[in-house]
Amino acid sequence: MKKKIFLISILTSIQLLSAQENFTRKDSLFGGLRTERTCFDVLRYNLNIKINPTDKTIVGFNEIQFKVIENTSKIQLDLFENMKIDSIVLNNKKLKYTREFNAVFIDFENPLVQNSTEKISFYYSGNPLTAKHAPWDGGFVWDKDSRGKDWVGVAVQGTGASLWFPCKDSQSDEPDLGASIKVAVPNGLMDVSNGKFLGNEDLNNGYTRWDWEVINPINSYDITVNIADYIHFGENYKGLNIDFYVLKENELAATKQFEGVKPMLDCFQSKFGQYPFFEDGYKLVETSYLGMEHQSAVAYGNKYKKGYLGRDLSDTGIGLLFDYIIVHESGHEWFGNSITSKDIADMWIHEGFTCYTESVYVECNYGYEKGQTYVNGLKGNVRNNKPIIGKYGVGNEGSGDMYYKGALMLNTLRHVINDDVKWWRILFNYSLNFRHKIIDTETVIAYFNSASGMNLTPIFTQYLYKVGIPFLEIKRNKKKLEFRWNSETENFNMPIDITVDGQKMRINPKNKWTKSKFKIKEDSKYEVLTNDFYITVLKQ
């Protein structure tokens, strides 16, 4: 009993510390949805910039097309305060604006009318932030290849795309009609961005512009540039254009390593539906940083090793059967890029599902048992020190447990549902129903409840909003078993499976002690299937 009280005391302390996080006006300007943001819907970005790796500068403009949702005289766009605004233009007339931290409030002399479509050009320049440790902090990566040529990339998830181009920097809105990305770089270098390659043009000033076109909606943090002396190869695989851009010295290694893309695509398309950006194609682009899920231009920096830079995150040996970055970052094309969370507090919708795709890939190629061994091996990476879901409206991501604990929660739900045909149908339809949509946690829970025909809300609540995992107490009482859940969620209930003398049986613990309907012998041996359910067990 003392142990349980001590455990609850620790959890309460952690929750109180989490609740004491202080957020600022700057945070709410970045993460919030005030009227100046919700009054318009972005339709398209046309980004046209020049990047100079020598002085690490960007100059150019973003043409932003949007639909007015409600009458307004002011909108909010975003550009980091260290970047200079040269002008903002509507119909050849400069607009007035004010800046507050990274928010740019643009005033319109004539109010914008509901349902009208507008187009402004936002001219800017400056030195964007340099990442200290990409992709874990946001910014540009200014590097050199082995021959001394410039090798430039950018990763901004969490920090914000507005650190390098003006946009509506909120996951709640994506350009419905896609984007064009035109990037001029010094001659002898290539830029690889999202979508299809439209061609390049020598500007006769020492720069060549590389033009790319995205047809589908795209997260602002997914828009990217990759600048290097790349070599390109690829093919049409079952109707999908797959392309690879790598440093010249790595062509042979990449040709061999990237064969892993095909079984990955086959697996994910069978489980989650057609690749969600078919028209834009699929690319892997070599980067000097580890990786990032840039839509249709996945950043790859795993150094042509299996696992995570040669390490198995599951500590089971199974993680060394595949290239982690290819599988994980490509899984984001379905979960994160296609299905996007409205607020980054719900980033588990990206990371939990995508981490789960790793075990799905293993199961596709090596069987169910290895898939289960892999996902259970991830338990050692879970901290259970704060809730997975962060604070809404302030750009707060919540706990890093969104990855591994999120995946283990999904594996638990699979076994709660206890019907693999239904489980895979639920995931497949989830991917299709919310394809290219922006959703929240409540939407996910409502879908899984409806699709499963079960009330899974207490389970989602415990794993996502609480600190710990369900704690099952189970004991022998003469010829019956007794069990109960000790959890932070009121009226928590979750059916689980046990074995009694090797025979699998389902029990339905509640928050109060409950007796099993079946009898056991005095010498019966029973075990809780903790590989199927991510829980803690105390056998008394």
Salt bridges, closest charged atoms under 4 A:
GLU21 OE2 - LYS386 NZ 3.96
ASP78 OD2 - ARG37 NH2 3.08
GLU81 OE2 - LYS26 NZ 3.96
ASP86 OD1 - LYS84 NZ 3.68
GLU100 OE2 - ARG25 NE 2.89
ASP107 OD1 - LYS74 NZ 3.80
GLU109 OE1 - LYS93 NZ 2.87
ASP145 OD2 - ARG147 NH2 3.80
ASP150 OD1 - LYS144 NZ 2.86
ASP173 OD2 - LYS168 NZ 2.89
GLU201 OE1 - ARG209 NH2 3.34
ASP211 OD1 - ARG209 NE 2.80
GLU213 OE2 - ARG44 NH2 2.96
ASP229 OD2 - ARG147 NH2 2.80
ASP229 OD2 - LYS149 NZ 3.23
ASP229 OD2 - LYS248 NZ 3.54
GLU235 OE2 - LYS262 NZ 2.94
ASP243 OD1 - HIS232 NE2 2.68
GLU259 OE1 - LYS262 NZ 3.59
ASP266 OD1 - LYS238 NZ 3.08
GLU293 OE2 - HIS332 NE2 3.84
GLU351 OE1 - HIS328 NE2 3.48
GLU351 OE1 - HIS332 NE2 3.00
GLU358 OE2 - HIS328 ND1 2.77
GLU363 OE1 - ARG414 NH1 2.86
ASP420 OD1 - ARG414 NE 2.91
GLU473 OE2 - LYS4 NZ 2.69
GLU473 OE1 - ARG484 NE 2.81
GLU482 OE1 - LYS475 NZ 3.96
ASP497 OD2 - LYS504 NZ 3.82
ASP497 OD1 - ARG506 NE 2.82
GLU527 OE2 - LYS539 NZ 3.60
ASP532 OD1 - HIS415 NE2 3.54
